[in-house]
Amino acid sequence: MPSFQTRLKITGLKPGNPPETVMDTAVEALRSRHHVESHQLELAGGVPQLNLRFLVEPTEYNGENSAARESAAVMRDAVERVALTGSLSVLRRNRGRWAPV
């Protein structure tokens, strides 16, 4: 199964939402569409960033990439209910390397 990764910068919390809600929301939204392999919070240039790895059902290359981008957008929409977001990137694992899709 093709492996993908999303990276979403978090620039702030919306009032009334504890920090752990952000990751929980992201994982729940992505898990509703795909198998989530792992998730972690990192600091990228001093800005919190959610990193989630997930698997997409194999079809054809461009279709898999489209499904991954669409799912990342759904995840971002869900997270934006509880937090302020920055840039979003989607990467695909090819021969041991992550490449943007």
C-alpha positions, 0 to 999 in steps of 0.5 A, a space after each residue: 500500500 502506498 505510504 503518505 505523510 502530511 505535515 501541517 503547521 499549527 500557529 495557535 489554538 482556538 479558545 476553549 481547546 486544549 493542545 491535545 485536541 489538535 492531534 486527536 482531531 487530526 488523527 480522527 479525521 484522517 483515520 475516518 478515510 485511511 489507516 494512520 500508521 503514526 502521528 507526532 508533533 514536531 517543532 519546525 523552525 519554532 512552529 508546532 507541526 503535526 506529522 501524520 503517516 497514513 496508507 492509501 488503498 492502491 489504485 493507480 499512481 495519480 489516483 492515490 496521490 489525489 486521494 492523499 491530497 483530498 484526505 489531507 485537506 479534510 484533516 486540515 478542515 477538521 483541525 481548523 475547528 480547534 486551531 489556527 493552521 499554517 502550511 500543509 504539505 503532502 508527501 509520498 514515500 518512493 524508494 525510501 524517500 519522501 517526495 511532495 505530491 
